[in-house]
Amino acid sequence: FRKLSLEIKEGTVPLAEFKDLPPGPYAVSAYHDENDNEELDSNWIGIPREGVGSSRDAKGTMGPPSYEDAVLEILKSQEIEVSLAYL
């Protein structure tokens, strides 16, 4: 488990780079902490109020997606894209 924070500058595309990862299975999740409070804000029933996303565009039902739905097999250096969406 690795946690990484990125500063998003207006007009740029954020890029997270994880170096020296051994080949294997990985899952990525991300959220946009719009108010910079270091929490994923949600409404009273738990639906996120900030953008969220996972590898393989995995979607959860009544919570985050499962590891099995988001897992990627990384064999070599490669790029993946995680799109953030508002639910």
C-alpha positions as CSV (number, residue, x, y, z in Angstrom):
1,F,0.0,0.0,0.0
2,R,1.4,3.4,-1.1
3,K,-0.2,6.7,-0.6
4,L,0.7,9.6,-2.9
5,S,-0.5,13.2,-2.9
6,L,-0.3,15.4,-6.0
7,E,-0.8,19.1,-6.3
8,I,-3.1,19.8,-9.3
9,K,-2.3,23.0,-11.1
10,E,-5.0,24.6,-13.2
11,G,-4.6,23.7,-16.9
12,T,-2.4,20.7,-16.3
13,V,-3.0,16.9,-16.1
14,P,-1.8,15.4,-12.9
15,L,0.7,12.5,-13.2
16,A,1.6,10.1,-10.5
17,E,4.7,8.0,-11.1
18,F,5.6,4.9,-9.0
19,K,9.1,3.9,-9.7
20,D,10.8,0.5,-9.1
21,L,7.7,-1.5,-8.7
22,P,8.3,-5.2,-9.2
23,P,6.0,-6.9,-11.8
24,G,2.8,-8.2,-10.3
25,P,-0.8,-7.4,-9.6
26,Y,-1.7,-3.8,-8.6
27,A,-4.9,-1.8,-8.1
28,V,-5.1,2.0,-8.0
29,S,-7.7,4.3,-6.5
30,A,-7.7,8.0,-6.5
31,Y,-9.8,10.9,-5.4
32,H,-9.7,14.7,-5.9
33,D,-9.5,16.4,-2.4
34,E,-11.1,19.6,-3.7
35,N,-11.2,21.3,-0.3
36,D,-7.7,20.1,0.8
37,N,-9.0,18.5,4.1
38,E,-7.2,15.2,3.4
39,E,-10.5,13.3,3.4
40,L,-12.9,12.0,0.8
41,D,-16.0,14.1,1.5
42,S,-19.4,12.4,1.1
43,N,-23.1,13.1,1.6
44,W,-25.2,11.8,4.5
45,I,-25.6,8.4,2.8
46,G,-21.9,8.0,1.8
47,I,-21.9,9.1,-1.8
48,P,-18.7,10.9,-2.6
49,R,-18.9,14.7,-3.1
50,E,-15.5,14.7,-4.7
51,G,-14.2,13.0,-7.9
52,V,-13.2,9.4,-7.4
53,G,-11.7,6.7,-9.7
54,S,-10.0,3.3,-9.8
55,S,-7.9,1.4,-12.2
56,R,-9.8,-0.4,-15.0
57,D,-12.5,2.2,-14.4
58,A,-13.9,-0.3,-11.8
59,K,-17.1,0.8,-10.1
60,G,-18.4,-0.2,-6.7
61,T,-21.9,-0.9,-5.6
62,M,-22.6,0.8,-2.3
63,G,-18.9,1.4,-1.7
64,P,-15.6,1.3,-3.4
65,P,-14.9,-1.3,-6.1
66,S,-13.5,-4.7,-5.2
67,Y,-9.8,-5.4,-5.6
68,E,-10.6,-8.1,-8.1
69,D,-12.5,-5.5,-10.3
70,A,-9.7,-3.0,-10.2
71,V,-6.6,-5.2,-10.3
72,L,-4.0,-4.9,-13.2
73,E,-1.2,-7.3,-14.0
74,I,1.9,-5.1,-14.4
75,L,4.6,-6.9,-16.3
76,K,6.9,-4.0,-17.2
77,S,7.0,-0.3,-17.1
78,Q,3.7,1.0,-18.4
79,E,1.3,3.9,-18.1
80,I,-2.3,3.5,-16.9
81,E,-5.0,6.2,-16.8
82,V,-7.4,6.7,-13.9
83,S,-10.4,9.0,-14.7
84,L,-12.1,10.7,-11.8
85,A,-15.9,10.9,-11.9
86,Y,-18.6,12.4,-9.7
87,L,-21.2,9.9,-8.6
